[in-house]
Amino acid sequence: MGVLRLMLVAGVFVAGYFLLRSAIKQFREGARPAQPPAARNEMVQDPVCKTYVPRGSAVSADIGGQTYLFCSRDCADTFQSQITR
């Protein structure tokens, strides 16, 4: 009976550990906004070459306090050089 009780207590501690770990992970992820899967697949237009790319794979650049999305780093650099002229 003692071994069964010890196994039960160990099981409760293991379950508690995983629940606490999961709660901490969710708390940390809650601090930053997560993009829903649909938003990552949303198509956005590159302001330089006018092509459409999925939001999740677009290159982002903060230019002049605003975030822009581009199809490539080259387009982002081109856009930034046009803005800073």
N, C-alpha and C positions, 0 to 999 in steps of 0.2 A: 504494500500500500504506500510506503514511503517513496519508492521510486516513481510511482504513478503521480503522486502529488508533486514531486520535484519536476517531472516532465511537464505537468500542467502549469506550474509557476513559470518555468522557462519559456513555455509557449506563449503565456500572457506577456512576458517581458519582450519577447521577439516581436509579437504583434504590436505592442505599444511602441516599440522602437520604429517600426516601419510606418505606423500611423503618424507619429511625431515627425519623422523625416519627410513624409509626404506633405504634411501641413506646413512645414517650414518652406519646402520647395514652392508650394502654391502661394504662400505669403510673399516670397521673393519675386515670383513671376507676376504677382498682382501689382507690384510697385511700378512696373513698366507696361505700357499698353501693348497688348499682343495683337498682331494683325490676324483677322480671321482668314481661313484658307481662301475664301472667295476674293478677298481684297488682294491677296498675293497674285492671283491669276487675272486680276483686272488689267485690261490693256490701257497703257498710257502713251501719249504721243510725245516723241522727242521734239523739243522746240527748234532744233537746228535742222535735222534732215527729214523731219516730219514722218518718220516711221513709227510704228506701234510696237511696243515691247511689253511683256508681262511685268506688272509692278514688282513682283518678287525678284526678278532678274535684272531690273533696271539699275543703272549706276546713278546714285544720288549725289548731288553737290549743293552745299549751302553757299549761295551767292547773294550778297547784299541783304542778308538776313532772311532770305526765302529759300526754301528747298525746291530744287528742280530735279526732274528725272530724265535720264538720257539713255540711249541705246548702247553707248560706249564711252570710254574715258576720253577718246578723241573729240567726240561731240561736246562733252562737258567742257573740255579745254577750249574748244573753238567758241562756245557760248560765253565763257568767262572772259576770253580775250576781246570779244565784241562788246561786252558790257563795260569793261574797264577802259575802253578807248576814250 
